[in-house]
């Protein structure tokens, strides 16, 4: 899968050098790009439809996004703290159809399809075509990635914006070769600035994503362009922040930094993280996400991942690092992708507390990691013959394909069965017993507890969406120093009369006695220890992994 060494200065289609010709001199992938993309897209649609999930995400984060969007539409409340742009866009279907979870999931699937198409458009004729189509095929059949295609989490939306951002970067870099006049390039600079603003609003950590292009220019020793790239991002970002503060009195940066700097995002009283703490975060997250999740997404590790050896992430970094070195000399697009991944994943791994690890943190990078990985395999074998490259790539792809399709096939059977039951009226079919009991409690509360009496819950937004829109008081942490009187005062001041004590699993995949999310249990226990008569269980749902409704008697 090698190609001839390119003649200096030659290009293909005004974009890619001859180095990007796939599969040696056989241009099958180039000749049939439209057909191959059509096949990959069809597979993506088929697998995405088979894995379509009508239920909300177990941990409730997607419910948070939906309610952010609802509050934006109904109360004109700016959706800060997560993905503001996603919540604002989600507000459009909510304004038209109301809070319909299935409709919102269809919107997410549309975002995923758009991201898939944009990925093809962005990299077409810019990297070896076989790498692009192999990556697209793996994306299409990957159940781990497709899971988020029908999720109301922001991942599908972010991948769409991510592809658009890279498209804007590539268009600017391409046209700088052909046009030297600043006025002619202005529209591409503006496109980059606009795309930079969009991506910075699409995820907290993506605030630094626009630095990708300035860093690329610094590597190219294009100092003026590096300054211009940063300047055009600021030209869009600063006016947006000024308008945001003027209209909403909000700031997109301050709340994000508070979370990043905290040692524990649920316990700010533990203080700020130290330098050594941030370094430890980086290495802990490399093990969690690269040694564990990335290799699992690629099919090389089974889920749930058992153990995260340091050697696994070191191997992956070494492979991609060599590919980046090769790309620096041979393919500016892959090199730019490498810079983007280092900026984004590096920022993520330093900023994120390991205790809140979830595989969705890295799923947004999987499309680009596929491209980077296959390019790196090609680069590593490029010292040998074309036959060597063909054999190595063929074996790796066959192995990955077998493992990926096996996992997707198994997941497809489960999801299809769940979807059939959900559409036939069994709303909670497919949830684990802890969540079934929790959501059933929400229905009980909606039908039996007066709305003027507020109920506290650990995952309030999910309950709201499953209990006719009833609001709940969210309790996310209980200070170790809080007394029974402090807790009672907090509840009374917020008109809270009931607590939902659920048995939500600490590890969603496995029920282990005693290992539950016990925030409200701790609150109730502290109060009951001093005032036994003030805590009264009034209703229970489920004998296994039960959920209790507790009344607070003032």
C-alpha positions as CSV (number, residue, x, y, z in Angstrom):
1,X,0.0,0.0,0.0
2,X,2.8,2.3,-0.9
3,X,3.1,4.9,-3.5
4,X,5.9,6.3,-5.5
5,X,7.9,9.1,-4.1
6,X,6.3,12.4,-5.3
7,X,8.0,14.7,-7.6
8,X,8.7,18.0,-5.8
9,X,5.9,20.5,-6.1
10,X,3.5,18.2,-7.9
11,X,-0.1,17.9,-6.7
12,X,-3.2,15.9,-7.4
13,X,-6.3,17.9,-8.1
14,X,-4.7,21.0,-6.7
15,X,-4.8,19.5,-3.2
16,X,-2.9,16.3,-2.4
17,X,0.6,15.4,-3.5
18,X,1.3,12.2,-5.4
19,X,2.3,10.7,-2.0
20,X,-1.4,10.4,-1.3
21,X,-2.0,8.0,-4.1
22,X,-3.4,4.8,-2.5
23,X,-2.4,1.2,-3.0
24,X,0.8,1.7,-5.0
25,X,0.0,2.5,-8.6
26,X,-3.5,0.9,-8.5
27,X,-5.9,3.8,-8.1
28,X,-9.0,1.7,-7.4
29,X,-10.0,3.7,-4.4
30,X,-9.6,7.0,-6.3
31,X,-11.5,5.9,-9.4
32,X,-14.5,4.7,-7.3
33,X,-14.6,7.3,-4.6
34,X,-18.3,8.2,-5.0
35,X,-19.3,4.5,-5.1
36,X,-17.2,3.6,-2.1
37,X,-18.5,6.5,-0.1
38,X,-22.0,5.5,-1.0
39,X,-21.4,2.0,0.3
40,X,-19.8,3.2,3.5
41,X,-22.7,5.7,4.1
42,X,-25.2,3.0,3.4
43,X,-23.5,0.7,6.0
44,X,-23.4,3.6,8.5
45,X,-27.1,4.2,8.1
46,X,-27.9,0.5,8.4
47,X,-25.8,-0.1,11.5
48,X,-26.9,3.2,13.0
49,X,-30.6,2.2,12.5
50,X,-30.1,-1.2,14.0
51,X,-28.4,0.3,17.0
52,X,-30.8,3.2,17.4
53,X,-31.7,3.5,21.1
54,X,-34.8,5.4,22.3
55,X,-33.7,5.5,25.9
56,X,-31.8,8.2,27.7
57,X,-28.2,7.7,28.7
58,X,-27.9,5.9,32.0
59,X,-25.9,8.5,33.9
60,X,-28.3,11.3,33.0
61,X,-25.9,13.6,31.2
62,X,-28.1,13.7,28.0
63,X,-31.1,14.8,30.2
64,X,-28.9,17.7,31.3
65,X,-28.4,18.8,27.7
66,X,-32.1,18.5,27.0
67,X,-33.1,20.6,30.0
68,X,-30.4,23.2,29.2
69,X,-32.0,23.5,25.8
70,X,-35.5,23.6,27.3
71,X,-34.5,26.4,29.7
72,X,-32.9,28.3,26.9
73,X,-36.1,28.1,24.8
74,X,-38.6,28.7,27.7
75,X,-36.7,31.0,30.0
76,X,-34.0,32.5,27.7
77,X,-31.4,31.1,30.1
78,X,-28.0,30.8,28.5
79,X,-26.8,27.1,28.5
80,X,-23.3,27.5,29.9
81,X,-21.2,24.9,31.7
82,X,-21.3,22.1,29.1
83,X,-21.8,22.4,25.3
84,X,-23.6,25.8,24.9
85,X,-23.8,25.6,21.1
86,X,-25.3,22.1,21.2
87,X,-27.9,23.1,23.7
88,X,-28.9,26.1,21.7
89,X,-29.2,24.1,18.5
90,X,-31.2,21.4,20.4
91,X,-33.5,24.2,21.3
92,X,-34.8,24.4,17.7
93,X,-36.5,21.0,17.6
94,X,-37.7,21.5,21.2
95,X,-39.3,24.8,20.2
96,X,-41.1,23.0,17.3
97,X,-41.9,19.5,18.8
98,X,-41.5,20.0,22.5
99,X,-39.5,17.6,24.6
100,X,-39.8,14.5,22.6
101,X,-36.8,12.2,23.3
102,X,-37.1,10.1,20.1
103,X,-37.3,13.3,17.9
104,X,-34.2,14.6,19.7
105,X,-32.4,11.3,19.1
106,X,-33.3,11.5,15.4
107,X,-31.7,14.9,15.4
108,X,-28.6,13.5,16.9
109,X,-28.5,10.8,14.3
110,X,-28.7,13.5,11.6
111,X,-25.7,15.2,13.2
112,X,-23.8,11.9,13.1
113,X,-24.7,11.4,9.4
114,X,-23.6,15.0,8.6
115,X,-20.3,14.4,10.5
116,X,-19.7,11.2,8.5
117,X,-20.3,13.1,5.2
118,X,-18.1,16.0,6.3
119,X,-15.3,13.7,7.2
120,X,-15.3,12.3,3.7
121,X,-15.5,15.8,2.1
122,X,-12.7,17.1,4.4
123,X,-10.2,14.4,3.7
124,X,-11.1,13.5,0.1
125,X,-8.0,13.8,-2.1
126,X,-5.9,15.0,0.9
127,X,-4.8,11.7,2.3
128,X,-4.4,8.2,0.7
129,X,-7.9,7.2,-0.3
130,X,-7.6,3.7,1.0
131,X,-6.9,5.1,4.5
132,X,-10.0,7.3,4.3
133,X,-12.4,4.6,3.1
134,X,-11.0,1.9,5.5
135,X,-11.5,4.5,8.4
136,X,-15.0,5.3,7.2
137,X,-15.9,1.6,7.0
138,X,-14.7,1.0,10.6
139,X,-16.6,4.0,11.8
140,X,-19.8,2.7,10.1
141,X,-19.6,-0.7,11.7
142,X,-18.3,0.4,15.2
143,X,-21.0,-0.1,17.8
144,X,-19.1,1.9,20.3
145,X,-19.1,5.0,18.0
146,X,-22.6,4.3,16.7
147,X,-24.0,4.2,20.3
148,X,-23.5,7.9,20.4
149,X,-25.2,8.5,17.0
150,X,-28.6,8.1,18.7
151,X,-27.7,9.6,22.0
152,X,-28.7,13.0,23.2
153,X,-25.2,13.6,24.5
154,X,-23.2,16.1,22.5
155,X,-20.7,13.7,20.9
156,X,-22.4,13.3,17.5
157,X,-22.9,17.1,17.3
158,X,-19.3,17.7,18.3
159,X,-17.9,15.3,15.7
160,X,-19.9,17.3,13.0
161,X,-18.4,20.6,14.2
162,X,-15.0,19.0,14.5
163,X,-15.1,17.9,10.9
164,X,-16.2,21.4,9.8
165,X,-13.4,23.0,11.8
166,X,-10.8,20.8,10.1
167,X,-12.4,21.5,6.7
168,X,-12.0,25.2,7.3
169,X,-8.3,24.7,8.3
170,X,-7.6,22.7,5.2
171,X,-9.3,25.1,2.9
172,X,-7.2,27.9,4.2
173,X,-3.9,26.0,4.0
174,X,-4.8,24.8,0.5
175,X,-5.6,28.2,-0.9
176,X,-2.5,29.9,0.7
177,X,-0.4,27.8,-1.7
178,X,-2.3,29.2,-4.7
179,X,-3.2,32.7,-3.6
180,X,-0.8,35.1,-1.9
181,X,-3.1,38.2,-1.9
182,X,-4.7,38.7,1.6
183,X,-7.9,40.0,0.1
184,X,-8.3,36.8,-1.9
185,X,-7.7,34.7,1.2
186,X,-9.9,36.8,3.5
187,X,-13.0,34.6,3.1
188,X,-10.9,31.6,4.1
189,X,-9.6,33.4,7.1
190,X,-13.1,34.4,8.1
191,X,-14.3,30.8,7.6
192,X,-11.6,29.6,9.9
193,X,-12.4,32.2,12.5
194,X,-16.1,31.3,12.4
195,X,-15.3,27.5,12.6
196,X,-13.0,28.3,15.5
197,X,-15.8,30.0,17.4
198,X,-18.2,27.2,16.8
199,X,-15.8,24.5,18.0
200,X,-14.9,26.5,21.1
201,X,-18.6,26.6,22.1
202,X,-19.1,22.9,21.4
203,X,-17.2,21.5,24.3
204,X,-15.5,23.0,27.4
205,X,-12.1,21.6,26.4
206,X,-12.5,22.7,22.8
207,X,-11.7,26.3,23.9
208,X,-8.1,25.5,22.9
209,X,-8.9,23.7,19.7
210,X,-8.4,26.8,17.5
211,X,-4.7,26.8,18.6
212,X,-4.2,23.9,16.3
213,X,-3.7,26.1,13.2
214,X,-1.3,28.6,14.9
215,X,0.8,25.7,16.2
216,X,0.9,24.2,12.7
217,X,2.1,27.5,11.3
218,X,4.8,27.7,14.0
219,X,6.1,24.3,12.9
220,X,6.1,25.7,9.3
221,X,7.9,28.8,10.5
222,X,5.1,31.0,9.2
223,X,5.1,33.5,12.0
224,X,2.7,35.9,10.4
225,X,0.1,33.3,9.6
226,X,0.4,31.9,13.2
227,X,-0.5,35.4,14.5
228,X,-3.3,35.8,11.9
229,X,-4.8,32.5,12.8
230,X,-5.0,33.4,16.5
231,X,-6.2,36.9,15.6
232,X,-9.1,35.7,13.5
233,X,-10.2,33.3,16.3
234,X,-10.1,36.2,18.7
235,X,-12.0,38.4,16.2
236,X,-14.9,36.1,16.5
237,X,-14.5,35.0,20.1
238,X,-14.2,38.4,21.8
239,X,-17.3,40.0,20.3
240,X,-19.3,36.8,21.2
241,X,-18.1,37.0,24.8
242,X,-18.9,40.7,25.0
243,X,-22.4,40.1,23.6
244,X,-22.9,37.1,25.9
245,X,-22.0,39.2,29.0
246,X,-24.1,42.1,27.9
247,X,-27.2,40.0,27.2
248,X,-27.0,37.2,29.7
249,X,-24.3,38.4,32.2
250,X,-22.6,35.1,31.5
251,X,-19.0,34.0,30.9
252,X,-18.2,30.8,29.1
253,X,-14.7,30.5,30.7
254,X,-15.0,31.1,34.4
255,X,-17.3,28.2,35.3
256,X,-15.2,25.9,33.2
257,X,-12.0,26.8,34.9
258,X,-13.5,26.3,38.4
259,X,-14.2,22.7,37.5
260,X,-10.8,22.1,36.0
261,X,-8.9,23.6,38.9
262,X,-10.8,21.7,41.6
263,X,-9.2,18.6,43.0
264,X,-12.6,17.0,43.1
265,X,-15.4,18.5,41.0
266,X,-18.0,17.3,43.5
267,X,-16.1,18.5,46.5
268,X,-14.7,22.0,46.0
269,X,-13.9,22.2,49.7
270,X,-10.9,19.8,48.9
271,X,-9.2,22.8,47.3
272,X,-7.4,23.5,44.1
273,X,-5.3,20.9,42.2
274,X,-1.5,21.2,42.5
275,X,1.0,21.0,39.6
276,X,2.0,17.5,40.5
277,X,-1.7,16.7,40.7
278,X,-2.2,17.8,37.1
279,X,0.8,15.7,35.9
280,X,-0.7,12.7,37.7
281,X,-4.0,13.3,36.1
282,X,-2.3,13.3,32.7
283,X,-0.7,9.9,33.2
284,X,-3.8,8.4,34.9
285,X,-6.0,9.5,32.0
286,X,-3.5,8.2,29.4
287,X,-3.9,4.7,31.0
288,X,-7.7,5.0,31.3
289,X,-8.4,6.4,27.8
290,X,-5.6,5.2,25.6
291,X,-4.6,1.9,27.2
292,X,-8.3,1.2,27.8
293,X,-10.9,2.9,25.8
294,X,-9.1,3.7,22.5
295,X,-7.8,0.1,22.1
296,X,-11.3,-1.1,23.0
297,X,-12.9,1.1,20.3
298,X,-10.4,-0.3,17.9
299,X,-11.5,-3.8,18.8
300,X,-8.2,-5.0,20.4
301,X,-9.6,-5.1,23.9
302,X,-12.9,-6.5,25.2
303,X,-15.3,-4.4,27.3
304,X,-15.5,-3.8,30.2
305,X,-11.8,-3.2,30.0
306,X,-9.8,-5.1,32.7
307,X,-6.5,-3.4,33.6
308,X,-4.8,-0.5,31.8
309,X,-1.1,-1.3,31.4
310,X,1.2,1.7,30.8
311,X,2.8,-0.2,27.8
312,X,-0.5,0.0,25.9
313,X,-0.7,3.7,25.8
314,X,3.1,4.0,25.2
315,X,2.7,1.7,22.2
316,X,-0.1,3.7,20.7
317,X,1.7,7.0,21.2
318,X,4.8,5.5,19.6
319,X,2.9,4.3,16.6
320,X,1.1,7.6,16.0
321,X,4.2,9.6,16.9
322,X,6.1,8.0,14.1
323,X,3.2,8.6,11.8
324,X,3.2,12.3,12.8
325,X,7.0,12.6,12.1
326,X,6.4,11.0,8.6
327,X,3.4,13.2,8.0
328,X,5.4,16.4,8.9
329,X,7.5,15.7,5.8
330,X,4.9,14.1,3.5
331,X,1.3,15.0,4.4
332,X,0.4,18.3,6.0
333,X,-3.2,17.3,6.6
334,X,-2.3,14.3,8.8
335,X,0.2,16.4,10.6
336,X,-2.4,19.0,11.3
337,X,-4.7,16.3,12.6
338,X,-1.9,15.1,14.9
339,X,-1.5,18.6,16.3
340,X,-5.3,18.8,16.9
341,X,-5.3,15.5,18.7
342,X,-2.4,16.4,20.9
343,X,-4.0,19.8,21.8
344,X,-7.4,18.3,22.5
345,X,-6.5,15.1,24.1
346,X,-3.7,16.7,26.1
347,X,-6.0,19.3,27.4
348,X,-8.7,16.7,28.2
349,X,-6.3,14.5,30.1
350,X,-4.9,17.3,32.2
351,X,-8.3,19.0,32.8
352,X,-10.4,16.0,33.6
353,X,-10.4,14.3,37.0
354,X,-9.8,10.5,36.5
355,X,-12.7,9.8,38.9
356,X,-15.2,10.9,36.3
357,X,-13.8,8.8,33.5
358,X,-16.3,7.8,30.7
359,X,-15.5,6.3,27.3
360,X,-17.5,9.1,25.6
361,X,-14.6,11.5,26.5
362,X,-12.5,10.0,23.7
363,X,-15.1,8.7,21.3
364,X,-15.1,12.1,19.5
365,X,-11.5,11.5,18.5
366,X,-12.0,8.0,17.2
367,X,-12.6,9.1,13.5
368,X,-9.4,11.0,13.5
369,X,-7.5,8.3,15.5
370,X,-8.5,5.8,12.8
371,X,-7.0,8.0,10.1
372,X,-3.9,8.6,12.2
373,X,-3.4,5.0,13.1
374,X,-3.7,3.6,9.5
375,X,-1.5,6.4,8.2
376,X,1.1,5.5,10.9
377,X,1.0,1.8,10.0
378,X,1.6,2.7,6.4
379,X,4.5,5.0,7.4
380,X,6.1,2.4,9.6
381,X,6.1,-0.2,6.8
382,X,7.1,2.3,4.1
383,X,10.8,1.4,4.5
384,X,10.0,-2.1,3.0
385,X,8.3,-3.2,-0.2
386,X,4.7,-2.5,-1.2
387,X,4.0,-6.1,-0.6
388,X,5.1,-5.8,3.1
389,X,2.8,-2.8,3.5
390,X,-0.1,-4.7,1.9
391,X,0.3,-7.7,4.1
392,X,0.7,-5.8,7.4
393,X,-2.2,-3.4,6.7
394,X,-4.3,-6.3,5.4
395,X,-3.7,-8.4,8.5
396,X,-4.3,-5.5,10.9
397,X,-7.5,-4.5,9.1
398,X,-8.8,-8.1,9.0
399,X,-8.2,-8.6,12.7
400,X,-9.8,-5.3,13.6
401,X,-12.8,-5.9,11.3
402,X,-13.4,-9.4,12.7
403,X,-13.4,-8.1,16.3
404,X,-15.4,-5.0,15.5
405,X,-18.1,-6.7,13.5
406,X,-18.5,-9.5,16.2
407,X,-19.0,-6.9,18.9
408,X,-21.4,-4.8,16.7
409,X,-23.4,-7.9,15.8
410,X,-23.9,-8.9,19.4
411,X,-24.9,-5.4,20.4
412,X,-27.2,-5.1,17.4
413,X,-29.2,-8.1,18.6
414,X,-29.6,-6.6,22.1
415,X,-30.5,-3.1,20.8
416,X,-33.0,-4.4,18.2
417,X,-34.8,-6.4,20.9
418,X,-34.9,-3.5,23.2
419,X,-36.2,-1.1,20.5
420,X,-39.0,-3.6,19.7
421,X,-40.1,-3.6,23.3
422,X,-39.7,0.2,23.7
423,X,-41.8,0.9,20.6
424,X,-44.5,-1.6,21.8
425,X,-45.0,0.5,25.0
426,X,-42.5,-1.0,27.5
427,X,-40.9,2.3,28.2
428,X,-38.2,1.1,30.6
429,X,-37.3,-2.2,28.9
430,X,-33.5,-2.5,28.6
431,X,-32.7,-0.4,31.6
432,X,-31.0,-2.3,34.5
433,X,-33.1,-2.9,37.6
434,X,-31.7,0.0,39.6
435,X,-32.7,2.4,36.9
436,X,-36.1,0.8,36.3
437,X,-36.9,1.2,40.0
438,X,-35.6,4.8,40.0
439,X,-37.7,5.8,36.9
440,X,-40.8,4.0,38.2
441,X,-40.4,6.1,41.4
442,X,-40.5,9.2,39.2
443,X,-43.8,8.1,37.8
444,X,-45.1,7.4,41.3
445,X,-44.0,10.9,42.4
446,X,-45.6,12.6,39.4
447,X,-48.9,10.9,40.2
448,X,-49.0,11.1,44.0
449,X,-46.9,14.0,45.4
450,X,-48.2,17.5,45.1
451,X,-46.1,19.7,42.7
452,X,-45.7,22.4,45.3
453,X,-43.6,20.0,47.4
454,X,-40.2,19.7,46.0
455,X,-38.4,16.3,45.8
456,X,-34.6,15.9,45.9
457,X,-32.8,13.4,43.7
458,X,-29.2,12.6,42.7
459,X,-30.0,12.4,39.0
460,X,-32.8,15.0,38.8
461,X,-32.9,15.8,35.1
462,X,-33.5,12.2,34.0
463,X,-36.4,11.9,36.5
464,X,-37.8,15.2,35.1
465,X,-37.9,13.9,31.6
466,X,-39.5,10.6,32.7
467,X,-42.0,12.1,35.1
468,X,-44.1,14.5,33.0
469,X,-41.6,17.4,33.2
470,X,-41.8,17.7,37.0
471,X,-38.8,19.6,38.4
472,X,-36.6,18.1,41.1
473,X,-34.0,19.5,43.4
474,X,-30.6,18.2,42.5
475,X,-28.2,17.0,45.3
476,X,-24.8,16.2,43.8
477,X,-22.6,16.3,46.8
478,X,-22.8,16.3,50.6
479,X,-19.9,18.0,52.4
480,X,-18.1,15.8,54.9
481,X,-18.3,18.7,57.3
482,X,-22.0,19.3,57.0
483,X,-24.1,18.7,60.1
484,X,-27.6,17.4,60.3
485,X,-28.8,21.0,61.0
486,X,-27.0,22.3,58.0
487,X,-28.6,19.7,55.8
488,X,-32.1,20.3,57.2
489,X,-31.7,24.0,56.7
490,X,-30.6,23.5,53.1
491,X,-33.6,21.3,52.4
492,X,-36.1,23.6,54.2
493,X,-34.7,26.7,52.5
494,X,-35.3,25.1,49.1
495,X,-38.8,23.8,50.0
496,X,-37.7,20.1,49.8
497,X,-40.0,17.7,51.5
498,X,-38.9,14.4,50.0
499,X,-35.7,12.5,49.1
500,X,-35.4,9.8,46.5
501,X,-32.9,7.2,47.8
502,X,-32.1,5.1,44.7
503,X,-29.7,2.1,44.4
504,X,-28.0,3.4,41.3
505,X,-24.9,1.4,40.6
506,X,-21.5,3.0,41.0
507,X,-20.4,0.7,38.1
508,X,-23.5,0.7,35.7
509,X,-22.4,-2.7,34.3
510,X,-22.3,-4.6,37.5
511,X,-24.5,-4.7,40.6
512,X,-22.3,-5.0,43.7
513,X,-23.9,-4.8,47.1
514,X,-23.0,-1.5,48.8
515,X,-21.4,0.0,45.7
516,X,-24.0,2.6,44.8
517,X,-24.2,6.4,44.3
518,X,-25.0,7.1,47.9
519,X,-25.1,11.0,48.0
520,X,-28.7,11.2,49.3
521,X,-28.3,8.2,51.5
522,X,-25.5,10.0,53.3
523,X,-27.7,13.1,53.7
524,X,-30.6,11.1,55.1
525,X,-28.3,9.1,57.4
526,X,-26.8,12.2,58.9
527,X,-30.2,13.7,59.6
528,X,-31.7,10.5,60.9
529,X,-28.7,10.0,63.2
530,X,-29.5,13.2,65.1
531,X,-33.3,13.4,64.4
532,X,-34.7,9.9,63.9
533,X,-38.3,11.1,63.7
534,X,-37.6,13.6,60.9
535,X,-36.7,10.9,58.3
536,X,-39.6,8.6,57.3
537,X,-39.7,6.0,54.4
538,X,-43.2,6.3,52.8
539,X,-42.8,4.2,49.6
540,X,-40.5,1.5,48.2
541,X,-40.2,0.2,44.6
542,X,-38.3,-3.0,44.0
543,X,-36.9,-5.7,46.3
544,X,-33.6,-6.0,44.4
545,X,-31.8,-2.7,44.0
546,X,-34.7,-0.9,45.6
547,X,-35.6,2.8,45.4
548,X,-37.1,4.5,48.5
549,X,-39.1,7.7,48.8
550,X,-38.3,9.4,52.1
551,X,-40.3,12.2,53.7
552,X,-38.5,14.9,55.6
553,X,-40.6,15.9,58.6
554,X,-39.9,19.5,59.7
